Amino acid sequence: MYYMGVDVGSVSTDIVIVDENMNLLESLYLRTKGRPISAIQEGFKLLKNKYKDTDISAVGTTGSGRQIAASIIGADIIKNEITSHAVAALNLDKDVKTIIEIGGQDSKIILLQNGIVLDFAMNTVCAAGTGSFLDRQAERLDIPIEQFGEYALKSTSPVRIAGRCAVFAESDMIHKQQLGYSNSDIIKGLCNALVRNYLTNVAKGKDIKSKIFFQGGVAANIGMKTAFEEILNKEVVIPQNFKVMGAIGAAILAKEALQKSNKITNFNGFNLANASFTSKSFECGGCPNRCEVVKISGTKKTMGFFGGRCEKWNKTISA
């Protein structure tokens, strides 16, 4: 019996398959590129020749696009990112007390006690420190994002960067470049600034205790990990499958849901890979963020909305 977890985010779409013992069999990390359904279909094309529909006993979805994913895939359970990341972390280590999660467009902190979520906070407004912001800076500096963290480790005299806001951070970096500072010192200064920003905003007032897990795509940046350790004066652990922890948590929750209900899965099958969907975008005027929201439709009905930073459009889709 296999279980699927799908984490649809604004930057990446992650699909995992685990077995009965929670061993990770498949792990796909795909760029969403504003087209979550296409990303899911791309993943299913890679999986359909390896697995039969009947191999999948249950499916769980999470992430900002979890409602859309659940609607088209046929999910058995839909869970928020907080729960999914916590479940995945605790499955690896029951002693985890703090989860730092930084993804493509948002960041979170999750505090755990006795195996349950005690407290959490999210930042979905400021882009500073998120994966998309770091991608943009790496591109601007003409440095592969995979090497960004390594540059930070080479720094001998990190500069002070204003990290309170993405716009200010970028302009400050440009100014420091013009003054002749090395890329390594600028990147190290940026990592320090972004960690300070995270601790001041997302983790404000939170009691950060060890053991600390660092999850999400930004955990690939060793410079950010090092900055957290230096500023917190605590060890920060990056789990092996840090990029897809949300999807793993969704798969675990799907298994638990199946065991409780003993029902047959709702999974619609891997032929979703060849189905037809259309998407149109519009600007939401509900707040100053003016998010670009994508409407996704099947042949006969609206499947859902995707791309807003808040829950406004997600809530229009029933579970």
Secondary structure, 3 states (H helix, E strand, C coil): CEEEEEEECCCEEEEEEECCCCCEEEEEEEECCCCHHHHHHHHHHHHCCCCCHHHEEEEEEECCCHHHHHHHHCCCEECCHHHHHHHHHHHHCCCCCEEEEECCCCEEEEEEECCEEEEEEEECCCCCCCHHHHHHHHHHCCCCHHHHHHHHHCCCCCCCCCCCCHHHHHHHHHHHHHCCCCHHHHHHHHHHHHHHHHHHHCCCCCCCCCCEEEECHHHHCHHHHHHHHHHHCCCEECCCCHHHHHHHHHHHHHHHHHHHHCCCCCCCCHHHHHCCCEEEEEECCCCCCCCEEEEEECCCCEEEEECCCCCCCHHHCCC
